[in-house]
Amino acid sequence: MTSIKKSLEGLKSTTQASSKGFADSAVQAAQDAVQQVAESAKESTSAAADEALKQTQTAISTTAEKASDAIKDFGQKLGPK
């Protein structure tokens, strides 16, 4: 009877340790997944910001060129006749 009790206690201890190990692994996997999502979001946000900056700079450059051309045309129209 004592050996059965010891066996059951050993099984209980092994089961508890196994459950704790599984739970710890699951928590670690979840933390890793959250970290990966956060890093991916950060990279995506940075890439989007870079693209927005590039497009803004292009728009400003294009607008400045058009304004310069318009000023030149206006100046030529005002020039000596």
Distance bins in CASP14 RR format, pairs under 12 A and 6 or more apart:
PFRMAT RR
TARGET T0000
AUTHOR 0000-0000-0000
RMODE 2
METHOD distances of the structure
MODEL  1
1 7 0 0 0 0 0 1 0 0 0 0 0
1 8 0 0 0 0 0 1 0 0 0 0 0
2 8 0 0 0 0 0 1 0 0 0 0 0
2 9 0 0 0 0 0 1 0 0 0 0 0
3 9 0 0 0 0 0 1 0 0 0 0 0
3 10 0 0 0 0 0 1 0 0 0 0 0
4 10 0 0 0 0 0 1 0 0 0 0 0
4 11 0 0 0 0 0 1 0 0 0 0 0
5 11 0 0 0 0 0 1 0 0 0 0 0
5 12 0 0 0 0 0 1 0 0 0 0 0
6 12 0 0 0 0 0 1 0 0 0 0 0
6 13 0 0 0 0 0 1 0 0 0 0 0
7 13 0 0 0 0 0 1 0 0 0 0 0
7 14 0 0 0 0 0 1 0 0 0 0 0
8 14 0 0 0 0 0 1 0 0 0 0 0
8 15 0 0 0 0 0 1 0 0 0 0 0
9 15 0 0 0 0 0 1 0 0 0 0 0
9 16 0 0 0 0 0 1 0 0 0 0 0
10 16 0 0 0 0 1 0 0 0 0 0 0
10 17 0 0 0 0 1 0 0 0 0 0 0
10 18 0 0 0 0 0 1 0 0 0 0 0
11 17 0 0 0 0 0 1 0 0 0 0 0
11 18 0 0 0 0 0 1 0 0 0 0 0
12 18 0 0 0 0 0 1 0 0 0 0 0
12 19 0 0 0 0 0 1 0 0 0 0 0
13 19 0 0 0 0 0 1 0 0 0 0 0
13 20 0 0 0 0 0 1 0 0 0 0 0
14 20 0 0 0 0 0 1 0 0 0 0 0
14 21 0 0 0 0 0 1 0 0 0 0 0
15 21 0 0 0 0 0 1 0 0 0 0 0
15 22 0 0 0 0 0 1 0 0 0 0 0
16 22 0 0 0 0 0 1 0 0 0 0 0
16 23 0 0 0 0 0 1 0 0 0 0 0
17 23 0 0 0 0 0 1 0 0 0 0 0
17 24 0 0 0 0 0 1 0 0 0 0 0
18 24 0 0 0 0 0 1 0 0 0 0 0
18 25 0 0 0 0 0 1 0 0 0 0 0
19 25 0 0 0 0 0 1 0 0 0 0 0
19 26 0 0 0 0 0 1 0 0 0 0 0
20 26 0 0 0 0 0 1 0 0 0 0 0
20 27 0 0 0 0 0 1 0 0 0 0 0
21 27 0 0 0 0 1 0 0 0 0 0 0
21 28 0 0 0 0 1 0 0 0 0 0 0
21 29 0 0 0 0 0 1 0 0 0 0 0
22 28 0 0 0 0 0 1 0 0 0 0 0
22 29 0 0 0 0 0 1 0 0 0 0 0
23 29 0 0 0 0 0 1 0 0 0 0 0
23 30 0 0 0 0 0 1 0 0 0 0 0
24 30 0 0 0 0 0 1 0 0 0 0 0
24 31 0 0 0 0 0 1 0 0 0 0 0
25 31 0 0 0 0 0 1 0 0 0 0 0
25 32 0 0 0 0 0 1 0 0 0 0 0
26 32 0 0 0 0 0 1 0 0 0 0 0
26 33 0 0 0 0 0 1 0 0 0 0 0
27 33 0 0 0 0 0 1 0 0 0 0 0
27 34 0 0 0 0 0 1 0 0 0 0 0
28 34 0 0 0 0 0 1 0 0 0 0 0
28 35 0 0 0 0 0 1 0 0 0 0 0
29 35 0 0 0 0 0 1 0 0 0 0 0
29 36 0 0 0 0 0 1 0 0 0 0 0
30 36 0 0 0 0 0 1 0 0 0 0 0
30 37 0 0 0 0 0 1 0 0 0 0 0
31 37 0 0 0 0 0 1 0 0 0 0 0
31 38 0 0 0 0 0 1 0 0 0 0 0
32 38 0 0 0 0 0 1 0 0 0 0 0
32 39 0 0 0 0 0 1 0 0 0 0 0
33 39 0 0 0 0 0 1 0 0 0 0 0
33 40 0 0 0 0 0 1 0 0 0 0 0
34 40 0 0 0 0 0 1 0 0 0 0 0
34 41 0 0 0 0 0 1 0 0 0 0 0
35 41 0 0 0 0 0 1 0 0 0 0 0
35 42 0 0 0 0 0 1 0 0 0 0 0
36 42 0 0 0 0 0 1 0 0 0 0 0
36 43 0 0 0 0 0 1 0 0 0 0 0
37 43 0 0 0 0 0 1 0 0 0 0 0
37 44 0 0 0 0 0 1 0 0 0 0 0
38 44 0 0 0 0 0 1 0 0 0 0 0
38 45 0 0 0 0 0 1 0 0 0 0 0
39 45 0 0 0 0 0 1 0 0 0 0 0
39 46 0 0 0 0 0 1 0 0 0 0 0
40 46 0 0 0 0 0 1 0 0 0 0 0
40 47 0 0 0 0 0 1 0 0 0 0 0
41 47 0 0 0 0 0 1 0 0 0 0 0
41 48 0 0 0 0 0 1 0 0 0 0 0
42 48 0 0 0 0 0 1 0 0 0 0 0
42 49 0 0 0 0 0 1 0 0 0 0 0
43 49 0 0 0 0 0 1 0 0 0 0 0
43 50 0 0 0 0 0 1 0 0 0 0 0
44 50 0 0 0 0 0 1 0 0 0 0 0
44 51 0 0 0 0 0 1 0 0 0 0 0
45 51 0 0 0 0 0 1 0 0 0 0 0
45 52 0 0 0 0 0 1 0 0 0 0 0
46 52 0 0 0 0 0 1 0 0 0 0 0
46 53 0 0 0 0 0 1 0 0 0 0 0
47 53 0 0 0 0 0 1 0 0 0 0 0
47 54 0 0 0 0 0 1 0 0 0 0 0
48 54 0 0 0 0 0 1 0 0 0 0 0
48 55 0 0 0 0 0 1 0 0 0 0 0
49 55 0 0 0 0 0 1 0 0 0 0 0
49 56 0 0 0 0 0 1 0 0 0 0 0
50 56 0 0 0 0 0 1 0 0 0 0 0
50 57 0 0 0 0 0 1 0 0 0 0 0
51 57 0 0 0 0 0 1 0 0 0 0 0
51 58 0 0 0 0 0 1 0 0 0 0 0
52 58 0 0 0 0 0 1 0 0 0 0 0
52 59 0 0 0 0 0 1 0 0 0 0 0
53 59 0 0 0 0 0 1 0 0 0 0 0
53 60 0 0 0 0 0 1 0 0 0 0 0
54 60 0 0 0 0 0 1 0 0 0 0 0
54 61 0 0 0 0 0 1 0 0 0 0 0
55 61 0 0 0 0 0 1 0 0 0 0 0
55 62 0 0 0 0 0 1 0 0 0 0 0
56 62 0 0 0 0 0 1 0 0 0 0 0
56 63 0 0 0 0 0 1 0 0 0 0 0
57 63 0 0 0 0 0 1 0 0 0 0 0
57 64 0 0 0 0 0 1 0 0 0 0 0
58 64 0 0 0 0 0 1 0 0 0 0 0
58 65 0 0 0 0 0 1 0 0 0 0 0
59 65 0 0 0 0 0 1 0 0 0 0 0
59 66 0 0 0 0 0 1 0 0 0 0 0
60 66 0 0 0 0 0 1 0 0 0 0 0
60 67 0 0 0 0 0 1 0 0 0 0 0
61 67 0 0 0 0 0 1 0 0 0 0 0
61 68 0 0 0 0 0 1 0 0 0 0 0
62 68 0 0 0 0 0 1 0 0 0 0 0
62 69 0 0 0 0 0 1 0 0 0 0 0
63 69 0 0 0 0 0 1 0 0 0 0 0
63 70 0 0 0 0 0 1 0 0 0 0 0
64 70 0 0 0 0 0 1 0 0 0 0 0
64 71 0 0 0 0 0 1 0 0 0 0 0
65 71 0 0 0 0 0 1 0 0 0 0 0
65 72 0 0 0 0 0 1 0 0 0 0 0
66 72 0 0 0 0 0 1 0 0 0 0 0
66 73 0 0 0 0 0 1 0 0 0 0 0
67 73 0 0 0 0 0 1 0 0 0 0 0
67 74 0 0 0 0 0 1 0 0 0 0 0
68 74 0 0 0 0 0 1 0 0 0 0 0
68 75 0 0 0 0 0 1 0 0 0 0 0
69 75 0 0 0 0 0 1 0 0 0 0 0
69 76 0 0 0 0 0 1 0 0 0 0 0
70 76 0 0 0 0 0 1 0 0 0 0 0
70 77 0 0 0 0 0 1 0 0 0 0 0
71 77 0 0 0 0 0 1 0 0 0 0 0
71 78 0 0 0 0 0 1 0 0 0 0 0
72 78 0 0 0 0 0 1 0 0 0 0 0
72 79 0 0 0 0 0 1 0 0 0 0 0
73 79 0 0 0 0 0 1 0 0 0 0 0
END
